Amino acid sequence: MKKFECPHCGEKTISPIKKAFAGNQKSKGVVCPSCGGHCTNDMKSAVFHTITDFIMLVFVIIFYFAMPSGTNFFYMAAAIIITFVINRIADAFFFSLAPSMRLDIK
């Protein structure tokens, strides 16, 4: 499995699964096992999340008002789950790692 480079030490120690759930730059992120630095996804990832979450919100609102009341829940849940999966896949493979911007982490 391909490992990603830590922005602190430059060693390839972060797995794609850890990278997918590292969060944005204001989260604690994932800890590099080599140097102990906290790594998160960069700001391009946050912009992508914002765009996909807005699209999902539009779909949920459309499904709520346009579908019959018995089936709209399943379509709304599917839109939320699909958006979550797309965001995690994009974080794991398409965006780079960056150091965490939190001040409470040492």
N, C-alpha and C positions, 0 to 999 in steps of 0.2 A: 504494500500500500504506500502511496506517495505521502511523504511528510512535507510540511510547510516550514518555511524559515522563520525563526523567531526574530522580531525586529530589534530586540535588545542585544542578543549575542551572535546572531547570524547563523546558528546551527539549525538544521532541519529536524525539529523535535515535535512539532504540533501535527496531530493527525487530522484528517478531514472531518471526522465526527466531532472532535473537540472544537475545531474551527467553526463548524456550523452553529454551535451553541455558545460561542464566545461573547456574543452581544455587541452592542455599539460601544463607542469610545468612552462613554461615561459609566459603563458597567465595570465590574471587577475583571471580567474576562476569564481567560484560561491561563493557568500558571505554567511557564516553561519549566520542564523538569531539569534542564541543564543549568540555567542561570537564576531561576526563581522570579523572573520578570513577568508582569501581567500583560497578556496580548489580547487585543480585541480586533474586530473588523473595522475597516476604515470608514470614512464619511460617505464614500460612494455607496456602501452598503446601506447606510441610514437613509440616503436619498431613495434608493431602490425600494426599501421597506415602506417609506412614506407613499411612494407612487402606487405600489401594489396594494397597500392597505386602503388607500383612497378608492381604487378601482373596486376592491372587495366591498367597501361600504356602499358604493353606488349600486352594485349588484344586489346586496342584501336589501337595500331600500326598494329596488325594483321588484325583487321577489316578494317582499312583504305586501306591496300594494297590488301587484299584477296577478299573482297566483291565487288559486282557491286556498282557503284557510287550512285545509287538511294537509296539503302538500308543500306549502311554502317553507315550513320548518326544515325539511330535508334539503331543499335547495340552498337555504341560507347556511345550514351547517356545512354542506359540501363546499360552498364558496369560502367559508372561513378555513376549513381544513386544507383545501387546495392552496390557498394563499400562504398558510403556514408552511406547507411542504415546499412550495416554490421559493419562499424566502430562505429556508434552511439549505436547500440545494444551491441556490445562488451564493450564499455565504460560504458554503463548503468549497466551491470550485471556481468562482469567478472574481472574488474580491480579495485584496491583499490584507495582511495583518498589520496592525499599527499598535504602538504602545497605548496603554490605558491612560486616560486623562484625569482619573480620580486622584484627589489629593490625600485621601485617607489610607492609601496603599503604600507600603514601604518597599 
